[in-house]
């Protein structure tokens, strides 16, 4: 997975105030491995429902980010909302697809 806070790229006065209750942050996650079983449900992302993909991605982010003893990504109750790109279809069914190409740079490249 690749994560980025996109707020710095948006032309808004103050993201938390303009998009939410004043406390929200925006974290974008790109799932690039859809075939390996995850840590939460034990199944590949392509086999998960949209909601399961979100919870699996969140679990993996928490596992990676909170390994310093400090909770960088807080409990699930703090999740305000989520969205999966509409180009990702058929999750949890027989024909999952992503109608958009994924660009992932190899490790060590710029």
MOPAC internal coordinates of N, CA, C and O (Angstrom, degrees):
PM7 1SCF
backbone

  N    0.0000 0     0.00 0     0.00 0    0    0    0
  C    1.4383 1     0.00 0     0.00 0    1    0    0
  C    1.5197 1   109.08 1     0.00 0    2    1    0
  O    1.2310 1   121.76 1   -30.90 1    3    2    1
  N    1.3025 1   114.24 1   149.10 1    3    2    1
  C    1.4515 1   121.53 1   174.67 1    5    3    2
  C    1.5202 1   107.12 1  -122.09 1    6    5    3
  O    1.2310 1   119.96 1   -46.20 1    7    6    5
  N    1.3198 1   117.69 1   133.80 1    7    6    5
  C    1.4593 1   120.95 1   179.92 1    9    7    6
  C    1.5222 1   109.83 1  -122.85 1   10    9    7
  O    1.2310 1   121.41 1   -29.76 1   11   10    9
  N    1.3261 1   114.90 1   150.24 1   11   10    9
  C    1.4536 1   120.73 1   176.35 1   13   11   10
  C    1.5186 1   108.89 1  -154.41 1   14   13   11
  O    1.2310 1   121.10 1   -37.32 1   15   14   13
  N    1.3093 1   115.50 1   142.68 1   15   14   13
  C    1.4585 1   120.38 1   170.22 1   17   15   14
  C    1.5179 1   105.98 1   -88.90 1   18   17   15
  O    1.2310 1   120.16 1   -64.70 1   19   18   17
  N    1.3185 1   117.31 1   115.30 1   19   18   17
  C    1.4565 1   120.91 1  -174.05 1   21   19   18
  C    1.5215 1   113.99 1   -86.48 1   22   21   19
  O    1.2310 1   120.07 1   176.16 1   23   22   21
  N    1.3081 1   117.48 1    -3.84 1   23   22   21
  C    1.4610 1   121.00 1  -174.07 1   25   23   22
  C    1.5248 1   112.33 1   -55.60 1   26   25   23
  O    1.2310 1   120.14 1   141.07 1   27   26   25
  N    1.3307 1   117.33 1   -38.93 1   27   26   25
  C    1.4645 1   119.46 1  -177.54 1   29   27   26
  C    1.5267 1   112.71 1   -64.23 1   30   29   27
  O    1.2310 1   119.85 1   162.84 1   31   30   29
  N    1.3247 1   117.90 1   -17.16 1   31   30   29
  C    1.4527 1   121.59 1  -179.43 1   33   31   30
  C    1.5272 1   113.25 1   -95.39 1   34   33   31
  O    1.2310 1   120.04 1   173.88 1   35   34   33
  N    1.3209 1   117.53 1    -6.12 1   35   34   33
  C    1.4613 1   122.38 1  -177.68 1   37   35   34
  C    1.5156 1   109.86 1   -94.51 1   38   37   35
  O    1.2310 1   120.50 1   -39.61 1   39   38   37
  N    1.2908 1   116.65 1   140.39 1   39   38   37
  C    1.4659 1   121.83 1   177.92 1   41   39   38
  C    1.5292 1   109.00 1   -90.17 1   42   41   39
  O    1.2310 1   121.15 1  -104.91 1   43   42   41
  N    1.3239 1   115.41 1    75.09 1   43   42   41
  C    1.4683 1   121.10 1   178.64 1   45   43   42
  C    1.5220 1   108.30 1  -127.90 1   46   45   43
  O    1.2310 1   120.76 1   -25.93 1   47   46   45
  N    1.3040 1   116.16 1   154.07 1   47   46   45
  C    1.4588 1   119.69 1   179.68 1   49   47   46
  C    1.5185 1   111.16 1   -65.99 1   50   49   47
  O    1.2310 1   120.77 1   125.07 1   51   50   49
  N    1.3028 1   116.13 1   -54.93 1   51   50   49
  C    1.4640 1   120.89 1  -179.77 1   53   51   50
  C    1.5241 1   107.28 1  -150.13 1   54   53   51
  O    1.2310 1   120.87 1   -73.00 1   55   54   53
  N    1.3099 1   115.93 1   107.00 1   55   54   53
  C    1.4608 1   120.36 1  -172.89 1   57   55   54
  C    1.5209 1   113.92 1   -53.11 1   58   57   55
  O    1.2310 1   118.56 1   128.14 1   59   58   57
  N    1.3471 1   120.35 1   -51.86 1   59   58   57
  C    1.4710 1   119.33 1  -176.74 1   61   59   58
  C    1.5280 1   113.18 1   -58.68 1   62   61   59
  O    1.2310 1   120.26 1   143.55 1   63   62   61
  N    1.3069 1   117.11 1   -36.45 1   63   62   61
  C    1.4654 1   120.23 1  -179.18 1   65   63   62
  C    1.5268 1   111.63 1   -79.45 1   66   65   63
  O    1.2310 1   120.44 1   143.87 1   67   66   65
  N    1.3291 1   116.76 1   -36.13 1   67   66   65
  C    1.4657 1   120.39 1  -177.63 1   69   67   66
  C    1.5214 1   112.92 1   -77.32 1   70   69   67
  O    1.2310 1   120.51 1   151.07 1   71   70   69
  N    1.3342 1   116.64 1   -28.93 1   71   70   69
  C    1.4645 1   121.35 1  -177.06 1   73   71   70
  C    1.5196 1   110.71 1  -126.34 1   74   73   71
  O    1.2310 1   120.16 1  -113.09 1   75   74   73
  N    1.2942 1   117.31 1    66.91 1   75   74   73
  C    1.4573 1   118.76 1   176.33 1   77   75   74
  C    1.5091 1   112.81 1   140.28 1   78   77   75
  O    1.2310 1   121.59 1    25.62 1   79   78   77
  N    1.2914 1   114.55 1  -154.38 1   79   78   77
  C    1.4581 1   121.46 1  -173.27 1   81   79   78
  C    1.5258 1   112.74 1   -96.51 1   82   81   79
  O    1.2310 1   119.70 1  -167.77 1   83   82   81
  N    1.3135 1   118.18 1    12.23 1   83   82   81
  C    1.4543 1   121.43 1   179.77 1   85   83   82
  C    1.5172 1   113.99 1    97.31 1   86   85   83
  O    1.2310 1   119.94 1   171.60 1   87   86   85
  N    1.3248 1   117.72 1    -8.40 1   87   86   85
  C    1.4589 1   120.56 1  -177.96 1   89   87   86
  C    1.5267 1   113.11 1  -116.01 1   90   89   87
  O    1.2310 1   119.96 1   172.34 1   91   90   89
  N    1.3171 1   117.68 1    -7.66 1   91   90   89
  C    1.4603 1   121.25 1  -173.21 1   93   91   90
  C    1.5262 1   112.56 1   -74.55 1   94   93   91
  O    1.2310 1   121.42 1   -33.27 1   95   94   93
  N    1.3266 1   114.88 1   146.73 1   95   94   93
  C    1.4600 1   122.57 1   169.15 1   97   95   94
  C    1.5238 1   106.59 1  -124.31 1   98   97   95
  O    1.2310 1   120.16 1   -19.50 1   99   98   97
  N    1.3135 1   117.30 1   160.50 1   99   98   97
  C    1.4590 1   121.91 1  -177.63 1  101   99   98
  C    1.5124 1   108.25 1  -114.77 1  102  101   99
  O    1.2310 1   120.70 1   -61.60 1  103  102  101
  N    1.3176 1   116.27 1   118.40 1  103  102  101
  C    1.4584 1   121.51 1   177.65 1  105  103  102
  C    1.5219 1   107.80 1  -119.59 1  106  105  103
  O    1.2310 1   120.75 1   -59.18 1  107  106  105
  N    1.3122 1   116.18 1   120.82 1  107  106  105
  C    1.4576 1   121.83 1   178.53 1  109  107  106
  C    1.5256 1   108.32 1  -100.25 1  110  109  107
  O    1.2310 1   120.61 1   -47.41 1  111  110  109
  N    1.3359 1   116.44 1   132.59 1  111  110  109
  C    1.4621 1   121.81 1  -178.51 1  113  111  110
  C    1.5243 1   108.72 1  -124.04 1  114  113  111
  O    1.2310 1   120.82 1   -51.21 1  115  114  113
  N    1.3142 1   116.04 1   128.79 1  115  114  113
  C    1.4560 1   121.86 1   176.59 1  117  115  114
  C    1.5218 1   107.92 1  -106.24 1  118  117  115
  O    1.2310 1   120.63 1   -65.18 1  119  118  117
  N    1.3202 1   116.41 1   114.82 1  119  118  117
  C    1.4656 1   122.07 1   177.24 1  121  119  118
  C    1.5239 1   107.00 1   -88.42 1  122  121  119
  O    1.2310 1   120.24 1   -62.20 1  123  122  121
  N    1.3111 1   117.14 1   117.80 1  123  122  121
  C    1.4618 1   119.22 1  -178.04 1  125  123  122
  C    1.5272 1   112.99 1  -111.77 1  126  125  123
  O    1.2310 1   119.83 1   170.12 1  127  126  125
  N    1.3019 1   117.93 1    -9.88 1  127  126  125
  C    1.4738 1   121.64 1   177.19 1  129  127  126
  C    1.5233 1   108.44 1  -115.82 1  130  129  127
  O    1.2310 1   120.95 1   -70.17 1  131  130  129
  N    1.3167 1   115.79 1   109.83 1  131  130  129
  C    1.4662 1   121.54 1  -174.67 1  133  131  130
  C    1.5181 1   113.17 1  -107.23 1  134  133  131
  O    1.2310 1   119.65 1  -179.73 1  135  134  133
  N    1.3452 1   118.28 1     0.27 1  135  134  133
  C    1.4602 1   120.96 1  -173.13 1  137  135  134
  C    1.5239 1   115.27 1  -111.41 1  138  137  135
  O    1.2310 1   119.64 1   164.98 1  139  138  137
  N    1.3258 1   118.30 1   -15.02 1  139  138  137
  C    1.4622 1   122.06 1  -178.32 1  141  139  138
  C    1.5276 1   109.96 1   -90.93 1  142  141  139
  O    1.2310 1   119.56 1   -46.38 1  143  142  141
  N    1.3237 1   118.44 1   133.62 1  143  142  141
  C    1.4646 1   120.33 1   178.30 1  145  143  142
  C    1.5287 1   111.63 1   -58.30 1  146  145  143
  O    1.2310 1   121.16 1   -40.16 1  147  146  145
  N    1.3176 1   115.38 1   139.84 1  147  146  145
  C    1.4663 1   121.69 1  -178.39 1  149  147  146
  C    1.5142 1   112.35 1   -86.94 1  150  149  147
  O    1.2310 1   121.07 1     1.05 1  151  150  149
  N    1.3285 1   115.56 1  -178.95 1  151  150  149
  C    1.4627 1   121.59 1  -175.73 1  153  151  150
  C    1.5203 1   113.32 1   -89.62 1  154  153  151
  O    1.2310 1   119.67 1   163.14 1  155  154  153
  N    1.3186 1   118.24 1   -16.86 1  155  154  153
  C    1.4587 1   120.78 1  -175.01 1  157  155  154
  C    1.5278 1   112.48 1   -95.88 1  158  157  155
  O    1.2310 1   120.16 1   131.27 1  159  158  157
  N    1.3153 1   117.29 1   -48.73 1  159  158  157
  C    1.4660 1   121.45 1  -176.85 1  161  159  158
  C    1.5249 1   113.53 1  -106.40 1  162  161  159
  O    1.2310 1   120.12 1   168.40 1  163  162  161
  N    1.3380 1   117.38 1   -11.60 1  163  162  161
  C    1.4560 1   120.82 1   179.54 1  165  163  162
  C    1.5161 1   114.05 1    70.75 1  166  165  163
  O    1.2310 1   120.67 1  -158.31 1  167  166  165
  N    1.3212 1   116.33 1    21.69 1  167  166  165
  C    1.4662 1   119.37 1   176.70 1  169  167  166
  C    1.5206 1   109.27 1  -134.83 1  170  169  167
  O    1.2310 1   121.25 1   -20.01 1  171  170  169
  N    1.3291 1   115.21 1   159.99 1  171  170  169
  C    1.4600 1   120.55 1  -179.09 1  173  171  170
  C    1.5219 1   110.35 1   -66.36 1  174  173  171
  O    1.2310 1   120.52 1   -29.08 1  175  174  173
  N    1.3302 1   116.61 1   150.92 1  175  174  173
  C    1.4676 1   121.31 1  -179.05 1  177  175  174
  C    1.5267 1   111.19 1   -57.43 1  178  177  175
  O    1.2310 1   119.82 1   143.78 1  179  178  177
  N    1.3165 1   117.94 1   -36.22 1  179  178  177
  C    1.4742 1   121.19 1  -179.35 1  181  179  178
  C    1.5271 1   111.78 1   -63.86 1  182  181  179
  O    1.2310 1   120.27 1   158.89 1  183  182  181
  N    1.3350 1   117.10 1   -21.11 1  183  182  181
  C    1.4626 1   121.93 1   179.18 1  185  183  182
  C    1.5277 1   112.22 1   -91.06 1  186  185  183
  O    1.2310 1   120.59 1   169.57 1  187  186  185
  N    1.3250 1   116.47 1   -10.43 1  187  186  185
  C    1.4617 1   121.57 1  -176.92 1  189  187  186
  C    1.5242 1   111.76 1   -86.84 1  190  189  187
  O    1.2310 1   120.93 1   -24.08 1  191  190  189
  N    1.3213 1   115.82 1   155.92 1  191  190  189
  C    1.4587 1   120.29 1   170.20 1  193  191  190
  C    1.5177 1   108.08 1   -73.03 1  194  193  191
  O    1.2310 1   120.29 1    -9.99 1  195  194  193
  N    1.3290 1   117.05 1   170.01 1  195  194  193
  C    1.4584 1   120.89 1   178.30 1  197  195  194
  C    1.5380 1   110.55 1   -57.35 1  198  197  195
  O    1.2310 1   120.65 1   135.02 1  199  198  197
  N    1.3182 1   116.37 1   -44.98 1  199  198  197
  C    1.4663 1   120.35 1  -179.52 1  201  199  198
  C    1.5267 1   111.10 1   -64.34 1  202  201  199
  O    1.2310 1   120.18 1   139.66 1  203  202  201
  N    1.3247 1   117.26 1   -40.34 1  203  202  201
  C    1.4700 1   120.34 1   178.31 1  205  203  202
  C    1.5245 1   110.91 1   -64.37 1  206  205  203
  O    1.2310 1   119.63 1   142.32 1  207  206  205
  N    1.3268 1   118.31 1   -37.68 1  207  206  205
  C    1.4652 1   121.16 1   177.63 1  209  207  206
  C    1.5272 1   109.73 1   -60.74 1  210  209  207
  O    1.2310 1   120.42 1   136.90 1  211  210  209
  N    1.3231 1   116.79 1   -43.10 1  211  210  209
  C    1.4624 1   120.91 1   179.34 1  213  211  210
  C    1.5232 1   110.44 1   -62.47 1  214  213  211
  O    1.2310 1   120.25 1   132.58 1  215  214  213
  N    1.3179 1   117.12 1   -47.42 1  215  214  213
  C    1.4653 1   120.17 1  -178.63 1  217  215  214
  C    1.5282 1   111.91 1   -67.56 1  218  217  215
  O    1.2310 1   120.42 1   143.86 1  219  218  217
  N    1.3258 1   116.81 1   -36.14 1  219  218  217
  C    1.4738 1   120.92 1   176.89 1  221  219  218
  C    1.5283 1   110.06 1   -65.65 1  222  221  219
  O    1.2310 1   120.23 1   133.31 1  223  222  221
  N    1.3194 1   117.17 1   -46.69 1  223  222  221
  C    1.4634 1   120.55 1   179.07 1  225  223  222
  C    1.5181 1   110.28 1   -61.14 1  226  225  223
  O    1.2310 1   120.38 1   137.74 1  227  226  225
  N    1.3178 1   116.89 1   -42.26 1  227  226  225
  C    1.4702 1   121.08 1   178.87 1  229  227  226
  C    1.5367 1   110.72 1   -63.29 1  230  229  227
  O    1.2310 1   120.14 1   137.81 1  231  230  229
  N    1.3201 1   117.34 1   -42.19 1  231  230  229
  C    1.4638 1   120.77 1   178.77 1  233  231  230
  C    1.5237 1   110.68 1   -61.79 1  234  233  231
  O    1.2310 1   120.25 1   138.04 1  235  234  233
  N    1.3236 1   117.13 1   -41.96 1  235  234  233
  C    1.4625 1   120.13 1   179.88 1  237  235  234
  C    1.5261 1   111.34 1   -69.41 1  238  237  235
  O    1.2310 1   120.16 1   143.02 1  239  238  237
  N    1.3285 1   117.31 1   -36.98 1  239  238  237
  C    1.4686 1   120.22 1   176.36 1  241  239  238
  C    1.5262 1   110.32 1   -64.53 1  242  241  239
  O    1.2310 1   120.62 1   135.13 1  243  242  241
  N    1.3272 1   116.42 1   -44.87 1  243  242  241
  C    1.4663 1   119.71 1   178.79 1  245  243  242
  C    1.5180 1   110.26 1   -61.26 1  246  245  243
  O    1.2310 1   120.05 1   137.64 1  247  246  245
  N    1.3222 1   117.51 1   -42.36 1  247  246  245
  C    1.4553 1   122.04 1  -179.60 1  249  247  246
  C    1.5303 1   110.74 1   -60.80 1  250  249  247
  O    1.2310 1   120.50 1   138.59 1  251  250  249
  N    1.3210 1   116.66 1   -41.41 1  251  250  249
  C    1.4628 1   121.07 1  -177.91 1  253  251  250
  C    1.5301 1   112.53 1   -78.28 1  254  253  251
  O    1.2310 1   120.15 1   139.03 1  255  254  253
  N    1.3201 1   117.32 1   -40.97 1  255  254  253
  C    1.4627 1   120.85 1  -173.55 1  257  255  254
  C    1.5212 1   114.17 1   -83.79 1  258  257  255
  O    1.2310 1   120.16 1   152.83 1  259  258  257
  N    1.3115 1   117.30 1   -27.17 1  259  258  257
  C    1.4577 1   120.21 1  -175.88 1  261  259  258
  C    1.5261 1   113.14 1   -95.69 1  262  261  259
  O    1.2310 1   120.05 1  -161.11 1  263  262  261
  N    1.3222 1   117.50 1    18.89 1  263  262  261
  C    1.4584 1   120.10 1  -176.24 1  265  263  262
  C    1.5269 1   113.58 1   -80.54 1  266  265  263
  O    1.2310 1   119.88 1  -179.58 1  267  266  265
  N    1.3171 1   117.84 1     0.42 1  267  266  265
  C    1.4584 1   120.98 1  -178.97 1  269  267  266
  C    1.5264 1   112.17 1   -93.52 1  270  269  267
  O    1.2310 1   120.21 1  -178.49 1  271  270  269
  N    1.3261 1   117.20 1     1.51 1  271  270  269
  C    1.4531 1   120.87 1  -176.71 1  273  271  270
  C    1.5171 1   112.55 1    91.17 1  274  273  271
  O    1.2310 1   120.41 1   169.74 1  275  274  273
  N    1.3290 1   116.83 1   -10.26 1  275  274  273
  C    1.4581 1   121.89 1   177.50 1  277  275  274
  C    1.5207 1   108.12 1  -110.78 1  278  277  275
  O    1.2310 1   120.25 1   -47.38 1  279  278  277
  N    1.3310 1   117.13 1   132.62 1  279  278  277
  C    1.4641 1   121.35 1  -179.04 1  281  279  278
  C    1.5267 1   110.33 1   -77.38 1  282  281  279
  O    1.2310 1   120.86 1   -83.82 1  283  282  281
  N    1.3331 1   115.97 1    96.18 1  283  282  281
  C    1.4556 1   121.67 1   176.95 1  285  283  282
  C    1.5324 1   109.55 1   -75.44 1  286  285  283
  O    1.2310 1   121.29 1   138.06 1  287  286  285
  N    1.3194 1   115.15 1   -41.94 1  287  286  285
  C    1.4580 1   121.87 1   177.29 1  289  287  286
  C    1.5222 1   106.29 1  -111.79 1  290  289  287
  O    1.2310 1   120.53 1   -63.56 1  291  290  289
  N    1.3097 1   116.59 1   116.44 1  291  290  289
  C    1.4593 1   121.79 1  -171.41 1  293  291  290
  C    1.5207 1   113.54 1   -79.98 1  294  293  291
  O    1.2310 1   121.25 1     5.84 1  295  294  293
  N    1.3055 1   115.21 1  -174.16 1  295  294  293
  C    1.4612 1   122.83 1  -174.06 1  297  295  294
  C    1.5280 1   112.02 1   -61.39 1  298  297  295
  O    1.2310 1   121.07 1   -18.07 1  299  298  297
  N    1.3056 1   115.55 1   161.93 1  299  298  297
  C    1.4643 1   121.45 1  -176.97 1  301  299  298
  C    1.5186 1   113.29 1   -59.35 1  302  301  299
  O    1.2310 1   119.95 1   153.24 1  303  302  301
  N    1.3212 1   117.69 1   -26.76 1  303  302  301
  C    1.4655 1   120.27 1   179.24 1  305  303  302
  C    1.5226 1   111.30 1   -64.02 1  306  305  303
  O    1.2310 1   120.00 1   160.46 1  307  306  305
  N    1.3310 1   117.60 1   -19.54 1  307  306  305
  C    1.4642 1   121.01 1   179.72 1  309  307  306
  C    1.5303 1   112.89 1   -81.46 1  310  309  307
  O    1.2310 1   119.90 1   171.66 1  311  310  309
  N    1.3196 1   117.80 1    -8.34 1  311  310  309
  C    1.4607 1   120.67 1  -179.97 1  313  311  310
  C    1.5235 1   108.85 1   -68.53 1  314  313  311
  O    1.2310 1   120.76 1   -63.04 1  315  314  313
  N    1.3172 1   116.16 1   116.96 1  315  314  313
  C    1.4680 1   121.46 1  -177.18 1  317  315  314
  C    1.5207 1   111.16 1   -80.11 1  318  317  315
  O    1.2310 1   119.94 1   128.14 1  319  318  317
  N    1.3128 1   117.72 1   -51.86 1  319  318  317
  C    1.4653 1   122.57 1  -179.61 1  321  319  318
  C    1.5227 1   108.48 1  -165.35 1  322  321  319
  O    1.2310 1   121.00 1   -10.22 1  323  322  321
  N    1.3109 1   115.70 1   169.78 1  323  322  321
  C    1.4483 1   120.05 1   179.60 1  325  323  322
  C    1.5212 1   110.12 1  -151.44 1  326  325  323
  O    1.2310 1   121.35 1   -16.84 1  327  326  325
  N    1.3292 1   115.03 1   163.16 1  327  326  325
  C    1.4615 1   121.81 1   179.20 1  329  327  326
  C    1.5184 1   107.94 1  -151.04 1  330  329  327
  O    1.2310 1   120.70 1   -43.82 1  331  330  329
  N    1.3183 1   116.26 1   136.18 1  331  330  329
  C    1.4681 1   121.31 1   172.43 1  333  331  330
  C    1.5205 1   106.68 1  -108.19 1  334  333  331
  O    1.2310 1   120.82 1   -42.50 1  335  334  333
  N    1.3163 1   116.05 1   137.50 1  335  334  333
  C    1.4597 1   121.63 1   179.99 1  337  335  334
  C    1.5254 1   109.98 1   -48.44 1  338  337  335
  O    1.2310 1   119.79 1   -50.95 1  339  338  337
  N    1.3226 1   118.01 1   129.05 1  339  338  337
  C    1.4664 1   120.92 1   179.58 1  341  339  338
  C    1.5283 1   113.55 1   -61.39 1  342  341  339
  O    1.2310 1   119.95 1   165.03 1  343  342  341
  N    1.3326 1   117.70 1   -14.97 1  343  342  341
  C    1.4683 1   120.72 1   177.36 1  345  343  342
  C    1.5264 1   111.41 1   -71.06 1  346  345  343
  O    1.2310 1   120.02 1   163.48 1  347  346  345
  N    1.3350 1   117.56 1   -16.52 1  347  346  345
  C    1.4634 1   121.95 1   177.62 1  349  347  346
  C    1.5269 1   107.49 1   -90.29 1  350  349  347
  O    1.2310 1   120.90 1   -64.96 1  351  350  349
  N    1.3248 1   115.89 1   115.04 1  351  350  349
  C    1.4628 1   120.71 1  -174.75 1  353  351  350
  C    1.5274 1   111.01 1  -129.27 1  354  353  351
  O    1.2310 1   120.82 1   -18.02 1  355  354  353
  N    1.3288 1   116.05 1   161.98 1  355  354  353
  C    1.4620 1   122.17 1   172.44 1  357  355  354
  C    1.5122 1   115.51 1    73.78 1  358  357  355
  O    1.2310 1   119.57 1  -165.70 1  359  358  357
  N    1.3245 1   118.42 1    14.30 1  359  358  357
  C    1.4651 1   119.57 1  -179.13 1  361  359  358
  C    1.5209 1   110.80 1   -61.56 1  362  361  359
  O    1.2310 1   120.87 1   -39.28 1  363  362  361
  N    1.3254 1   115.95 1   140.72 1  363  362  361
  C    1.4578 1   121.57 1  -179.61 1  365  363  362
  C    1.5171 1   113.18 1    79.19 1  366  365  363
  O    1.2310 1   120.34 1   179.29 1  367  366  365
  N    1.3146 1   116.96 1    -0.71 1  367  366  365
  C    1.4620 1   121.28 1  -179.29 1  369  367  366
  C    1.5131 1   111.50 1  -114.67 1  370  369  367
  O    1.2310 1   121.16 1    19.22 1  371  370  369
  N    1.3276 1   115.39 1  -160.78 1  371  370  369
  C    1.4626 1   120.49 1  -175.87 1  373  371  370
  C    1.5260 1   114.04 1   -87.36 1  374  373  371
  O    1.2310 1   120.25 1   164.74 1  375  374  373
  N    1.3435 1   117.13 1   -15.26 1  375  374  373
  C    1.4656 1   119.14 1  -175.09 1  377  375  374
  C    1.5290 1   112.33 1  -134.43 1  378  377  375
  O    1.2310 1   119.71 1  -117.85 1  379  378  377
  N    1.3366 1   118.15 1    62.15 1  379  378  377
  C    1.4610 1   118.47 1   176.71 1  381  379  378
  C    1.5253 1   110.53 1   -66.65 1  382  381  379
  O    1.2310 1   120.78 1   -36.89 1  383  382  381
  N    1.3304 1   116.12 1   143.11 1  383  382  381
  C    1.4669 1   121.23 1  -178.05 1  385  383  382
  C    1.5136 1   110.06 1  -146.56 1  386  385  383
  O    1.2310 1   121.45 1   -26.03 1  387  386  385
  N    1.3180 1   114.84 1   153.97 1  387  386  385
  C    1.4488 1   122.29 1   166.80 1  389  387  386
  C    1.5161 1   106.00 1  -124.84 1  390  389  387
  O    1.2310 1   120.70 1   -67.07 1  391  390  389
  N    1.3176 1   116.28 1   112.93 1  391  390  389
  C    1.4629 1   120.86 1  -175.65 1  393  391  390
  C    1.5247 1   112.61 1   -76.57 1  394  393  391
  O    1.2310 1   119.98 1   176.13 1  395  394  393
  N    1.3346 1   117.64 1    -3.87 1  395  394  393
  C    1.4598 1   120.82 1   178.46 1  397  395  394
  C    1.5214 1   109.64 1  -113.98 1  398  397  395
  O    1.2310 1   120.84 1   -35.64 1  399  398  397
  N    1.3282 1   116.00 1   144.36 1  399  398  397
  C    1.4575 1   120.87 1   178.59 1  401  399  398
  C    1.5172 1   109.50 1   -72.84 1  402  401  399
  O    1.2310 1   120.87 1   -31.63 1  403  402  401
  N    1.3192 1   115.94 1   148.37 1  403  402  401
  C    1.4530 1   122.69 1   177.61 1  405  403  402
  C    1.5142 1   108.76 1  -107.56 1  406  405  403
  O    1.2310 1   120.96 1   -51.40 1  407  406  405
  N    1.3228 1   115.76 1   128.60 1  407  406  405
  C    1.4643 1   121.09 1   176.69 1  409  407  406
  C    1.5216 1   107.89 1  -108.33 1  410  409  407
  O    1.2310 1   120.99 1   -63.60 1  411  410  409
  N    1.3080 1   115.72 1   116.40 1  411  410  409
  C    1.4585 1   121.41 1   176.88 1  413  411  410
  C    1.5237 1   107.37 1  -127.40 1  414  413  411
  O    1.2310 1   120.64 1   -58.87 1  415  414  413
  N    1.3309 1   116.39 1   121.13 1  415  414  413
  C    1.4477 1   120.59 1   178.35 1  417  415  414
  C    1.5199 1   110.07 1   -75.98 1  418  417  415
  O    1.2310 1   119.83 1   -39.94 1  419  418  417
  N    1.3314 1   117.93 1   140.06 1  419  418  417
  C    1.4611 1   120.45 1   177.09 1  421  419  418
  C    1.5338 1   111.01 1   -60.74 1  422  421  419
  O    1.2310 1   120.74 1   -28.51 1  423  422  421
  N    1.3229 1   116.19 1   151.49 1  423  422  421
  C    1.4542 1   121.76 1   178.25 1  425  423  422
  C    1.5154 1   110.84 1   -54.61 1  426  425  423
  O    1.2310 1   120.69 1   -45.19 1  427  426  425
  N    1.3176 1   116.28 1   134.81 1  427  426  425
  C    1.4421 1   121.25 1   177.56 1  429  427  426
  C    1.5088 1   115.10 1    90.79 1  430  429  427
  O    1.2310 1   119.71 1   175.16 1  431  430  429
  N    1.3381 1   118.16 1    -4.84 1  431  430  429
  C    1.4642 1   120.57 1   178.74 1  433  431  430
  C    1.5179 1   108.83 1   -98.24 1  434  433  431
  O    1.2310 1   121.47 1   -18.57 1  435  434  433
  N    1.3138 1   114.79 1   161.43 1  435  434  433
  C    1.4651 1   120.11 1   178.19 1  437  435  434
  C    1.5142 1   110.49 1  -104.23 1  438  437  435
  O    1.2310 1   120.10 1   180.00 1  439  438  437

